[in-house]
Amino acid sequence: MENTNNINNNSNENLPIISGELDLSINRFNANENFYKMAFQFQQIMMIYESAVKQIETKLEILNKENKVRRQRNPIETVKSRIKSPDSIAKKLEKKNLPVTFDSMMTNLSDIAGVRVICPYISDIYTVKEMLIKQPDITLVAENDYIENPKESGYRSLHLVVEVPVYLSKTAHNVRVEIQLRTIAMDFWASLEHELRYKTTTKVPDSVRRELFRAAETIAMTDRQMEEIAIELQQLD
């Protein structure tokens, strides 16, 4: 019978440290054999995370096709995915005052693999969530509902951390994936807010933060109004 390991709770010995300026270039490989081994191990780990993302994307694609076959309105508009870069992983571990090692990243970080699901309406977000977590090979690890309880900035989204099994030729791994579910309007606001906060070298003034919060409130109201209109139109059919 296959061994099943949780990639977030492995206790491998002598795991190499990930440098904050991890450089996977061929020059570094030639210059340092130990670095080559470290980079190869990192590549193997990332392959498992990428496989977990692909599994979630496939599940969402199947749900999408099911709704099309049934000629029902699709609760999924678009799906995006990403894997954190080595530099982002190292910086997040350092920010949390955690060891910058493979073991540490797999144990302490739940957002190395991420999937973002964009939905037309707020109710669709919870519909997609229920469809996913009802599947027997999906385990819900954590849930943060920033729609019911928005962040101080006005940010809204439903965040799920799930575990999904990834089967390789000789082993199986339960891998954590963060899933963010948003409406189109929430995603629009979050993208602009991220641009302002992380792509500027100056501190965001309080007056701008207040404007961002008001914009988030306006968008939330628009989301609710659009869903009410959609329900009224459905009742006319």
CORWONOR-V958741 format. One record per helix or strand of 3 or more residues. SS is the DSSP state (alpha for helix, beta for strand). FROM is the first residue (numbers start at 0). TO is the last residue. If there is no record, write none. Layout:
ss-><SS | SS>
from-><FROM | FROM>
to-><TO | TO>
This chain:
ss-><beta | alpha | alpha | beta | alpha | alpha | beta | alpha | beta | beta | beta | alpha | alpha>
from-><2 | 25 | 32 | 77 | 85 | 101 | 112 | 121 | 137 | 157 | 170 | 183 | 205>
to-><5 | 30 | 68 | 82 | 94 | 107 | 118 | 132 | 144 | 166 | 182 | 197 | 235>
